[in-house]
Amino acid sequence: MFPSSAPFLPLSQIFSAIIDLSTDGKWCYIVFWVAGNSSTRWGLLKKRLLAVCPSCYSASGISYYRPELQQPPRPPDVFLLKLCCHDRKGLLHNVTEVLCELELTIKKVKVSTTPDGRVMDLFFITDTRELLHTNKRKEDTYEHLKAVMGDAMISCDIEMVGPEITACSQESSFLPTTITDDMLQLEIPDALPSSLTSTSVSVAMDNLLSPAHTLVQIACQDHKGLLYDIMRTLKEYNMQISYGRFTIKQRRNCEIDLFIVQADGKKVVDPNKQRALSSRLEMELLRPLRVAVVSRGPDTELLVANPVELSGKGRPLVFHDITLALKMLKTCIFSAEIRRRMIGDREFEVYRVLLDEGESLSIPRSKILEAVWNMLMGWA
C-alpha cells in the first residue's frame, strides 16, 4: 500500500479519472490518468511523488529494494516564522499561499491583531526541501513574502526552534465540551446536515470473488483528498492493498474496488472486523473533516477539525483552504490558531479562527459554513 501520509500537492487543478494499483507485497505499481492546466507544475508533482516513495537503490536503471534503508525518517527541523504587518483583507491567505508554493509546511500557527490594526503572525513551519537553515532559502522566502505583502510588511524573521518550543506550541487549548462532543464524535450521527457531509457512501465487502483477498467496494462522491482518506483509514486498521482500481464518473461519482488482506496476509473474515472497517470508511468519507461556526460570546468563531494519522501528520493544506474561502467571502480574520486535542484514543488537529465581526456581520453564518466546507472538499 502506498503511503497514506503523502501530502496533497499544492498544484492547480490536477484531476484524476482512473487509477490502477497493484503490488506483490514488496513493490507497488500505480498508474494515474490525470489532466492539468496551463499552471500545473508537473516538475514539482514528480518531485513530490518521488519524495514520498520508499527509499530504493538504483543501479543500471533498475531499482533494488534495500531494507537497511527503511529506517524511520528523522523528524524535520521546525522553524518559527514571525511576521509583523499592517492588516488588510486576504493578507493571511496570501502569506499561506506563498508558504505552500515554497513547499513550506505549516505545522502550527498563531495569529493575533492589535487594536491599532497591526497583525503578528507566528508560523511554525518545516521545509520540504530541508534548506531553510541556509541564508539563501531564508532570503528567498523573505523576497516572496515581500512581493505579496508589499508595504503591509513591517518585519519578517525566520529562526530554528528547539523541541521545547515545539512542544509548548502543541499544548491543547480549551474547547467547550458541547462543541467537542458535537464536532469530533467518531460515530455516524443519526441526523447530520447535508451541507456538512458528502453524498451517500456505500461500502460493501466480499470474500467470494477472490480466493486470497477480501474485496472492498466503495461508491461515493469525489472530494479533495479522497484517496488520502481511504488509505489513511486502511493504514489505521493495518490492512494491505494488493490490487485496486479507482474510477471517477460524471458528477463526481466514484467507484472504487480494493483487494485487501490483513497484516498476516489473510482475508478479513471476522464479521466484527468487517463491520468496524466498513463503518469507519463510511464515516471518514461522509465527514473527512468537521466544520462548525459557533458563538464565542459576542464574536463568531470558525472551527475546523480533522483526524491526525498514525504517523503524527495532519491533513495538508487545511489552513490554506480556510483562509482562501474567507478571503473570497471578504471576511477578515481577527485571530487564528492550530492546536491538537486527544478525543478518546484519537488525536485531532483543531483550527480555531475568530472572525472580525466588524467586517462580517452582514454574512450569514450558514454561508460561511458552506463556503469553508465546499473549499475544503474541493467543490468550490
N, C-alpha and C positions, 0 to 999 in steps of 0.2 A: 504494500500500500504506500503510495507516495505521501510525503509529509503533509500533515494537515496544518502545520504551522507556517506554511508558505504565505507570504504577505499578499494582500490584494495589490496589484500593481497600479501605481498612480498614472495610468496611461489612459488616453482619451478614447472612450467608446470602442473597446475591443469586445466583439461579440463572438460567441461560440455556438455553432449549430449542432455539431455532432462531436462526440468524444469517444474514443475506443481505448480501453485499458486492459492489459494482460500482464501476468507475472508468473515466473516459475518459483517464486519464493525467495529468490535472491536478486534477480534482475526484473525491472519493471519497464514495460514498453507502453508509452502513451502517445496517442495521436489526437491532436486538436485541429479541427477545421475552423478557422477564425477569420474574421473580417474586421479591418480597422478603417481609419480615415486618414486625411492628409496630416493630421497632427499625431498620429500613432508613432510612438518611439520604439521601433522594432528592435533596435540595438539594445536598449535598456531592458526590454522584455526578455531577450535571450540571456542577457547578463544576470537578471534576477532568477530566471529558471535554473541556470547553471549553479547559482549560489545556493539554492535550497536543495539541490540534489545531493545524495550521499557522496562522500569522497571516493575517488577511484584513481587508479594508476594507469596512465596511458603509455603505450609502447607500440610503435609501428602502426599507429592508427587504431589499435584495439585497446579497449579499457578492461582492466582486470580488477576484480573485487579484492580489496585488501582489508581484512577485518581489523588489523592493528591500527588502521587509520580511523576507525569508527569510534573514537573517544568522545565523551561529552564535550561539546564546544565550550570554550572559555566565555564566561559572561562578558558582554561588551562593556567597554568603558562608558560611564554616564557623564554627560556634560550639562552644566547649567547655563542656559541662555537667558540673560537678563536684558529686557528691552524696556526702556522708558520712552514714552512718546505722547504726543497730543492725540486725544481721542477723535475718531470720526467713524461714520458708518462703514462697516465692511472691513475695518482695519485688521481685526483678529483673523478673519478668514484669509486676507491677503498674506499675512505672516504664515499662517498654517499651510497655505498653498505653496509658498516658497520653500518651506521646510520639506514638504513632500517631494517637490521637484528636485531638490538637492539630495534626496534619499536620506534625510534625517528623520528618524522615527521618534515621535513624541511619546514618552513614557508617562510623564506626569505634567500637569500644568496648573498654575495658579495665577489668575488674572484679577486685578483689582483696579478700581477707578477712584481717583481722589476728587474732592469737591471742586477743585479748580480745573477739572477736565483732563487731567493727565492720567495715563494708564501705565501701570507697572505689570509687565508680563514676565512670569518665570516659567520657562520651559525646561523640563528635564528630558534630554534627548540622547539618542545613541546614533552612531553613524554607520550606515550600511557599508560604506567604503572603508571604514576604520582609518580615516585620515584626519579627523577633527582635532587631533593633538598637534597637527602641523600648523604653522603660521599661514601657509598658503591656503589651506582649506578654511581656516577661520576668516581670512580676508575675503575669500570668495563668497562665503556665507554673508558676511557683512555687506559686501557690494550688492548682492542680490536683494537683501532686505532693504537697503538704502534706495535702490532703484524703484521698489514698490511703495515704500513709505514716504519717500521724498522728505519734505520739510517737517513732516509729522514726527520724524525720528529725533529724539533728544540724545539718547545714549544707547550703546549696544556693547555687551560684554559676554564672552564665552569662556568658561573655565571648567576644568575637570573637577568632579566632586568625588569624595570618598564614600565608602559604603555606609558610614554613619549618617551622612546627609541623605543618601538614597533611602535608607531605612526609615528615617524620620519623615520623609515625604510620603511614605506609604501608610502612615498611621491613618486608620479609618475615621472619618468624620461622622457626626451624628446624623441619623436619619430617623424620622418618626416611625414607630412600629407599624402603623396603618399603611404608610407608603411602602415600607419594606415588604409586608405581607402581600399587598396587592400587586406590586410590580414584579417581585422576584420569586413568586411561587413556582414550583417545579412541576406541578401537575397542570393538565389542560383544564382551564376553567369551564364550568357548565355554560356560562354566557360571557362572551368576550366581544366587544365592539368590532364589527367587521373592518373598521378603518384601522385597527391595530393588529391585524393578522393578515397572513397570506390567504388565498382562497383555499378551498378544501384540499386536504392532503390525504392520500391513500397509501398505506404501507401494507404489503402482503408478503408472506414468507412461505416458501415451498421447498420440500425436501425430496420430491419425487422426480423432478426433471433431471437432476444430475446425481450420479452415484457417489460423488465425492464432495459436493458443495451444497450449501443452502442458498437458494435463490431469493434475493430480496428485490421486490418490485415496488417502485415508488412512482406515483403520479402526483404532480404538484405544479404550482406556478413558479416560474423562474424569478429569482431575485438576486441581487448582488451578494456574492459570497455563498451561493447555493452549494457548490462543491465543497467549500470550506466547512460549512455546517454539517454536511453529511460525513465527510472524512473525520472531522473533529469528534463527532459522536461515536463513530465506529472505533476510533482510536481509544476513546474513553472506555469502551466495552471490550477492548483488546481483541478486536476482530481483524482478520486479514482478508483483503480483496484479492482474488485470483484472476477474475475477469470482470469487465464492466463495460457498459455502453450507455451513454447519455445522449438523448435526442431532444432538441428544443423545436417545438412546432409553432403553429400560428398562435397569436395571443398569449405568448409567453408560457404555453403549456409544456411541461417537461415529462418525459417518460424515461425512467432510469432502471436498468437491470444490473444487479450486482451479484456475483457468485462469491460467497464468503465462506470462511472457515474460522474456527476458534483458534486460540493460541496453540492448542495441541494438535492442530491440523484436522480436526474432526468437524462434522456438521453441527449446527445448532439444533439439537433435537429436544432439549428440555423446554416444555411449553411455557414455564415461568420465564426463562431467559428470552424466549421468542417474544412474549408479551412485553417484557421490560424494554427490550430493544426497539420494538415497534412503537411503543408508547413514547419513548424518548425521541425517536426520529420524528414522529408526528409533532411533538411539542417544539422541537428545535426548528422545524420547517414552518410551522404556523407562527411561532414567535421567536425568531432568531435574536431579536433584541426586545427590550421593554422600554416603552416611551410613555411619559406622563407629563402633564402640565398642571402644577398644583399651586395653591396659595401659600405664601410664606409671609404671614402677617399681611400687610397691605401690598406686598410685592408678588410678582409672578415668577415661579421657578420652573425651569425645564429640567427634567430628569431623564437620563438615558442609561440603561444598564445592559451589559452583555456578559455572558459567562467567560471566565478565563480558562484556557485549555490547560491540560496537564503539564505542558512544558513551561507554564507560567506566562505565556504570551497572551496579550489581549487582542481583541478584534482590531485589525488595521483600519485606518482612515475614518474612524467614527467621528473624531473631533473635527476633521476636515469637512465631513458631510453636514454635521450640525451647524458649523459656522457658515457654510455655503447656503444652507436653507434659510437661516436667519438673515443673511445678507440679502437674499432675493426678496425676503419679506420687508426689507428696510427696517429691521428691528435691531436696536443697539443692545450690546451685552454689557451689563454693569460689572459682573464678576463671574468667574468660572473656575472650576477645579475638577480634577480627576482623582478619585480615590478608589481603593479596593475594599470589599467587605466580604466576610465569610457568612453565608446563609446556609445553615445546616453544615453539610460537609462539602459545600461547593463555594468557590470564590467567584465574585462578580466584580467587574470594573464599572464604577458608577460615575457618570458625568453629571455635574450639577452646574447649571447655567442660570444665573439670576438676571432677568431681563430688565432693561431700563424702562420703567413704567411711563416715564415722561414721553417716550417716543413710541410706545407700543400699546397705549390704551385703546386705540381705535381698531386694533387687530384682535378678532375673537380668539380665545384660547384654542378652540377646536380647529381653527385654521392653522395656528402654529403647530399644533399636534400633528395634523395631517401632512403639513409641508415637511416637517422633520422626518416623519415616518417614511414618506414616499422617497425622500432623498436618500435615506439610509438603505432602503430596499432597492434603489436604482430605478424607481418608477417615475421620478420627477421629469 
